[in-house]
């Protein structure tokens, strides 16, 4: 994992950071582009449409020592972050998601992927917003 990704994992819950590090060893390369966000950064993310809530799991969670409970990744194509979603399943983001979800399962960590059609934000609920590079600790396991 590169220095930028490691730096962005510094203030992320250790369980999620462990999952992301384990998944980074798999075939689809990616970088962690966001971990924790300040309130000002989240306000800007909502204004730009990158986020749809001011209750993001990127904000410091005081119940868990003020760490983020979410990360955003950027998949790499030829070493460059590529935000292209080539199909309805998420293209390269679907490949990375499979890596990350498998790592989470292997480590016993319950997470959600923002690209899921059902269950991205709440278990068994259709998703209204597809955020292909977003992964968060499942609130049912990490309230």
RASULNOR-V668365 format. One record per residue. N is the residue number from 1. OMEGA is omega as a letter, one per 20 degrees, with the letter a starting at -180 (999 if undefined). Layout:
n:N omega:OMEGA
n:N omega:OMEGA
This chain:
n:1 omega:a
n:2 omega:a
n:3 omega:a
n:4 omega:r
n:5 omega:r
n:6 omega:r
n:7 omega:a
n:8 omega:r
n:9 omega:a
n:10 omega:a
n:11 omega:r
n:12 omega:r
n:13 omega:a
n:14 omega:r
n:15 omega:r
n:16 omega:r
n:17 omega:r
n:18 omega:r
n:19 omega:a
n:20 omega:r
n:21 omega:r
n:22 omega:a
n:23 omega:a
n:24 omega:a
n:25 omega:a
n:26 omega:a
n:27 omega:a
n:28 omega:a
n:29 omega:r
n:30 omega:r
n:31 omega:r
n:32 omega:a
n:33 omega:r
n:34 omega:r
n:35 omega:r
n:36 omega:r
n:37 omega:r
n:38 omega:r
n:39 omega:r
n:40 omega:r
n:41 omega:r
n:42 omega:r
n:43 omega:r
n:44 omega:r
n:45 omega:r
n:46 omega:a
n:47 omega:a
n:48 omega:a
n:49 omega:r
n:50 omega:r
n:51 omega:r
n:52 omega:a
n:53 omega:r
n:54 omega:r
n:55 omega:a
n:56 omega:r
n:57 omega:r
n:58 omega:a
n:59 omega:a
n:60 omega:a
n:61 omega:a
n:62 omega:r
n:63 omega:a
n:64 omega:r
n:65 omega:r
n:66 omega:r
n:67 omega:r
n:68 omega:r
n:69 omega:a
n:70 omega:r
n:71 omega:r
n:72 omega:r
n:73 omega:r
n:74 omega:r
n:75 omega:a
n:76 omega:r
n:77 omega:a
n:78 omega:r
n:79 omega:a
n:80 omega:r
n:81 omega:a
n:82 omega:a
n:83 omega:a
n:84 omega:r
n:85 omega:a
n:86 omega:r
n:87 omega:a
n:88 omega:r
n:89 omega:r
n:90 omega:r
n:91 omega:a
n:92 omega:r
n:93 omega:r
n:94 omega:r
n:95 omega:r
n:96 omega:r
n:97 omega:r
n:98 omega:r
n:99 omega:a
n:100 omega:r
n:101 omega:r
n:102 omega:r
n:103 omega:r
n:104 omega:r
n:105 omega:r
n:106 omega:a
n:107 omega:r
n:108 omega:a
n:109 omega:a
n:110 omega:r
n:111 omega:r
n:112 omega:r
n:113 omega:a
n:114 omega:r
n:115 omega:a
n:116 omega:r
n:117 omega:r
n:118 omega:r
n:119 omega:r
n:120 omega:a
n:121 omega:r
n:122 omega:a
n:123 omega:r
n:124 omega:r
n:125 omega:r
n:126 omega:a
n:127 omega:r
n:128 omega:a
n:129 omega:a
n:130 omega:r
n:131 omega:a
n:132 omega:a
n:133 omega:a
n:134 omega:r
n:135 omega:a
n:136 omega:r
n:137 omega:a
n:138 omega:a
n:139 omega:r
n:140 omega:r
n:141 omega:a
n:142 omega:a
n:143 omega:999
